[in-house]
Amino acid sequence: MIGSQQQLSRTLSIVEPMVRRCDVIFPCKDEAAAIPALLAHVPAGFGIIVVDNGSIDDTAEVAKRCGARVVYESVAGYGAAVQAGVEASGADYVAIMDGDGSMDPREITGLLDAVVVGRATMAMGRRRPVGAGVWPWHARAGNALVLWWLRRRTGLLVRDIAPMRVCRREELLALDVRDRRFGYPVELLVKAQAAGWVLTEVDISYRPRAAGTRSKVSGSVRGTVRAARDFARVLL
């Protein structure tokens, strides 16, 4: 989590001149129930892009009412939604995070600070559950397995697969990440390391997802296995 209020104030004082140059991208599918509270916590000055990835609920309409720019991506997959949002953005910096309400957009400022001042090429959130049961065992086990294989394959020492991340938009596009499914974050990490990026992790709070939404990954063992298969395809 972000530290003391004093630390947060210092971070905001550094980031404030830059926030209008950063878009927050939310890849979404059937997240209408989470969007109002989630977008209300995006810090003032940040652009908001919601990518509707084939929702059958009113995700897009709710996002528009909340002031977001909505982009539609018909190709199914997390990576496809992220790529559509990044391409649609015109900001210098982009922040990507899930649209399910499990993470707090206000914590983006700490990550943006690390990139703006040059401590990192990409700053990434490391999830810290706020209570028992927030992170199901099968999702945690799948995450640990992917990180083990990532260390074994590339030597990259990270403690999470970048569920929240901030970097310069043009540098992200230049990496040419190709995976359009759940393997996108893993391919991103592999290519970022190969490109010599400086990566840093910042602890972020991880909360229960919003009522009325269901995770495509951690919501079921089947979803976790499907995501793990996508991760493996990138690493093998």
Secondary structure as UniProt FT lines:
FT   HELIX           5..15
FT   HELIX           16..21
FT   STRAND          22..28
FT   TURN            32..34
FT   HELIX           35..40
FT   TURN            44..45
FT   STRAND          47..52
FT   HELIX           59..65
FT   TURN            66..67
FT   STRAND          69..72
FT   HELIX           78..88
FT   STRAND          93..96
FT   HELIX           105..107
FT   HELIX           108..116
FT   TURN            117..118
FT   STRAND          122..129
FT   TURN            132..133
FT   HELIX           137..154
FT   STRAND          165..168
FT   HELIX           169..175
FT   TURN            182..183
FT   HELIX           184..194
FT   TURN            195..196
FT   STRAND          199..206
FT   TURN            211..212
FT   TURN            218..219
FT   HELIX           221..235
//
